Amino acid sequence: MLIQVKLFAVAKQRAGQSTIVVELPQHATLRELREAIYDQHPRLADLLAHVRFAVNSDYAADESLIPEGAEVACIPPVSGG
């Protein structure tokens, strides 16, 4: 299945676009998404240990399944104050 991932902040800057498309097997987890991004979008690889993912507007753990057609967002840490 193809998953469209919305990118924010530094992830968006590194990718040079606001969304990426990642190919995953059916019933994939966020951990598998993280690994696929590492392979398919190497410009984001060094960020992956620090980002959180949200599925359908809710933060989700790496073990969470990604439903087909889900809205997935990649949210890097934010600093400042």
Secondary structure as UniProt FT lines:
FT   STRAND          2..7
FT   HELIX           9..15
FT   STRAND          19..23
FT   TURN            26..27
FT   HELIX           30..40
FT   HELIX           42..47
FT   TURN            48..50
FT   STRAND          52..55
FT   TURN            56..57
FT   STRAND          58..60
FT   TURN            62..63
FT   TURN            68..69
FT   STRAND          72..75
//
